[in-house]
Amino acid sequence: MTCFLGVDVGKTTLVAAIWQDGQGRVLGSFPNTPDGFGALVAALPAGPPVRLVLEPTGGYELALATWAAAQGWMVCRPNPRHVRDWAKGLGRRVKTDRQDAIILARYGAEREPPAWTALPAEVSELESLLRRRDDLEQMIRQERNRQQQLTGRPGVAQAVPPSLQKVLGALEEALAEVEAAIAAHQRQHAALAEAVRRVQTVPGIGKRNSLWLVVVLYRWHTLTGGVGTAKGLTAFLGLDPTLHESGTSVRGPRSISRMGMAQVRRLLFLGALGGVRGKNPLRDFYQRLVGRGKPKVLALVASARKILGWAWAVFQHQTTFDPAKVAPAS
């Protein structure tokens, strides 16, 4: 017997419920702290092993997930959309923290989602640095836009332009510190730096998009136990094509699912845009699609998928990209 524990995670509180013998039972609300985790354990029925099911909630769930994994529990972090659609299929319309906890526990019992494993610490730290870099770059763009909008505008107080410049200087200094920290992090972790170097041998991948791509490849490797496929990775990032057809009259436009990280999809598309301009297998692939009458945007999306597939092969086999191994008809 297994005790399926569903936890609805908030910033400060956890609402927990269990599903056993076809029945749901709410255990109560607990603080989202180590002391709260201990109180949650005390509320569980003694004996059966625990499988914890909780949704990703902006990182608030990671402390509990990491703690539970250290206790030997199986931890599952299913896609919130999958859980929501499944609950709708059961006719569930009420949404409260208590009901969400029961739904998560029942979802774990009936759907048996795969176990979650934490990323290696050095990869998780790299991801946090990249997120901070992206945040700082966005703030710098916003301040520069404000600066440009105020140029030549009448009625602007004298204190405003110096204030903008001061903030810009602080942001640029912070960005330089994060860039230095990213470089130092790679020097400290040789295996991570080597993975980045190998991925950069793939056409369309350079210094800018290689770091984020390596984080994604590590995550996919962790999620699938190292046996994931390139096709699955494509769907994981939301680059998989979707069809909207019904009967003989409904023919919706083809698109991609956009289910994964938009930031990485954008970097892959930009990588394809630059990669097809060089003399490499990616340009050959792109030109064959365009030569068959495919729209250029569609060919670029397909090229982004091709980059991702090559990168996964390079990462999985720990080798560099070999253009000679790319079949002419690929």
N, C-alpha and C positions, 0 to 999 in steps of 0.2 A: 504494500500500500504506500502511496505517496500523498503527502499533504501539499496541495497546490495553493500557494499563497499569492494573492493578488494585492498589490499596493498601489494606491493612487498617491503620487508624490507631489507635494507642494514645496514651496521655498522653505517653510519652517515646520510643516506637519506632514505626517504619513497617515493615510487611512487604509487599514488592512482588513482583508477578508480571506476566508479559506473556502475551498470547494472540496467536499468529501462525500462519498456515497450519494452523488447526485444532488447534494444540498449545499447551499451557500450560507455562510455565517459571518457576520461582521465582527471583527475582534476589537475594533475601537480606533481611536486616534492617538498617535504617538509623535513626540518631537522628532524632527529630522536631524538627530544628533546621535553620537555613539551611545549615550545613555538611553535615548529612545529606542535604538536598535536592541539594546539589552532588554528593555521592557517588552518589546515586540516578541522576542524569543520566549519570555516568561508567559506570554498569553497564548502561545501555540500549544496544541495538544502534544503530549509526550509520545515518543515512539517513532512514528513514520518519518522517513527522509523528506526534506522540504525542497520543493521546486518553486523558486520565486519568479513571479511574472510582473514586470513593471514597464511602463512606456518611457521612452526618452522624453524628458521634459526640460530641455535647455541646460542639461548638466546637473540639475538638482538631484537626479536619481543616482549619480555615479558614486557618491559616498556610500550609500546603502548597497549598491550592486557590488562594489569592491569589497566591502566588509563581508557581505554574504558569501561571496566566492571564497574568501579566506576561511569561512566557517565550513567549507565543503559543500555548500548548497549549490544546486544547479540554478543558474540565473538566466532568465530569458528576457530580452528587450525587443518585443515584436514591433513591427511598423504600426504606429497609431492608426493609420488609415485602414490597414487590414483589420485591426480589432474593431474599429468603428463600423466598417461595412459588414463584418460578421455579426455584430450585435444588432444592426438594423435587420439583418436577415432573420433574426430570432424574434423580431417584432418589438425590440426594446426601444421605447421612446423617452423614458424618464432618464435624465442625466443629473446625477448627484455624485459627490465623492464616494459615498458608501456604495451606490450602485456601480460606479466605475470599478471599484475594488473587486466587487463580486464578479463583474464581467471579466476582468483580467484573470481572476482565479479560474473561472469556468473555461475561458479561452485556453489557458494552459492545460487544463485537464482534457479538453476535447480536441484541440488542434495540435498539441504537443509541439510548440515552436522550438526551433533549434537553440542550443545553449549559447550564451554570450561569453566571450573571452575578452579580457581587457587587452588593449594594444600594448606592445612593449613600451616601457617607460620613456625611452629615448624618442620614440615616434610620437607618443602623446605630447611630450614636451615640445617637439618640433611643430606639431600642429598648433599648439597654443601660441608659439612665436609667430607662425604664419598668420593666424587670426589677428593677432595684435598688429602685425605689419599692415594687413588689409584695412583694419579699423583706422589706423593712423593715416594711411594714404587717402582714405575716404574723407577724413576730417580735413586734411590739407587741401584736397580738391574743393571742399565746401568753402573754406576760408578764402581760397584764391578766387573763387567765383564771387564771393561777397566783395572782395577787394576790387575786382574788375567792375562790378556793378556800381560801385561808389565813385569810380574814376570820372571826374568831370561833372558829377551830379551836384547841383546847387543845394544849399541848405543842409549840408553835412557838417556836424560839429567837428571842431579841430581835433578833439580827442579820439575820434573814431578811427581814422587811418592808422595812427600809431598803435592803438589797441589791437587792430587786426594784424599789423606787422609783428607785434610782440607775441601774439598767440601763434602765428605762423612760424616764427623762429623757434618757439618752444616745441611745437609739433615736429618740425623738421629735425630738431636735435634728438627728440625721443625716437623718431624713425631711424636715425643713424645709429642710435644705441641698439635698437632691435635688430637692425641689419647686422651689426657687429656680433650680437649674441647668436644670430642664426649661423654666421660663419664659424664662430667659436664652437657652437654645438656640433657642427659637422666635423670639425677637427677632433673633438673629443670622442666621437663615435665613428670609428673607421668603417664598420660594416654599413652604417647608414650612408656615409659619404660615398662608399663604393657602389651602393645601390643607385644613388643619384647619378654617379658617373656613367654607369651602364645604361640607365634609362635615357640619358642625354645623347646616346649614339643613335637613337631612333629618329628618323626624319620628322620634323615638326615639333620636337621637344628640345627646349633650351634651358638656360639658367632660370628663366622666369617661371615656367610652368612645371619644371621637373620636380621641385620640392613638394608641391601640392599633389602631384601625381604619385609620387612615392608614398606619401601618407595614405592615399586611397588604395594603392596596391597592397600595402601592409594590412590595411583594414579588411580588404577583400580576402586576403590570405588568411587572416585570423578568423573571419566569419565562416570560411569554408574549410578550415583545416588544411589549407594548401592545395585542395583538389578542385577549386572553383574553375569554371571555364571562362573563356573570353566572352562568350555570348551572355553568360550570367552577369559578368562584370559590366557589360554594356547596358543591360537592363538595370543593374544596381545604380548606375550613374544617370539613368533616364535618357540614354541615347538610342534606345531600341525603338524601331518604327512601330507605329500604331495604325490600324485601319478602322474606318467607321463605315461599315456597309451593312445593309439590311435589305433582303429581297432583291428586286431588280431595279428599284428606283432610287434608293438611298445610297449615295456615294459621297461620303464626306471627304474633305481634303486629308491627305496623308500628313502625318506629323510624327513627332517623337513623344515619348511618354512624359519626359521632364520630371521623373520621380525622384531623382537623386540630387546631388549637390550642384546647384546652378553655377557656383563659382568655378568648379572644375570643368563643367561643360563649356563654359565661356572660354577658359584657358585652352581647352582642346580645340575649340573652333578657331581661335586666334592662331594656335599652332598650325592647324591645317591651312589657314589662309597664308601663312608665311612659308610653310613647308612645300606647298605645291609650286612655289616660284623657283625652287632650286632644281638641280639636276639629280634626281633621286627616285626610288621606286614609288614614293608617294605621288610625285608629279605624274608618273606614268599611269598610276591607278586613276588619278583624277581626270587625266586627259582621255582615258578610255571611256569613262562614264560620260563625259561631255560629248565625246565622239558618237556615243550611242543615242544622243538626243536628251540626256538627262539635264534638268536645270542646274545651273552652276551652284546654287545654294544647296540643293540636294546632294550634289557631288561633294561639296565641302563637308556636309554633315557625315556623309559616308566616309570621307577621308579622316574625319575626327575619330570615327569608330575604328578605322584601320589603324590609326596611331595607337589607340587604346589597346587593341588586340596585340599589336607588336610589342608594346610596352609590357603587357602581362607576360608574354612569352619570354622576354628578356629577363624580367624580374623572377619568374618562376624557375627558369633554368640557370639563373645566375651567369648569364653570358652577355656578350655585346651583340648588337644588331649586325646581321650579315646580309647585305643586299643580294648576294649571290643565291641565298636560300629562298628568296621571295619569288614565287612562281610568276611567270609573265602574265598568266590569266587570272591572278588573284584580284 
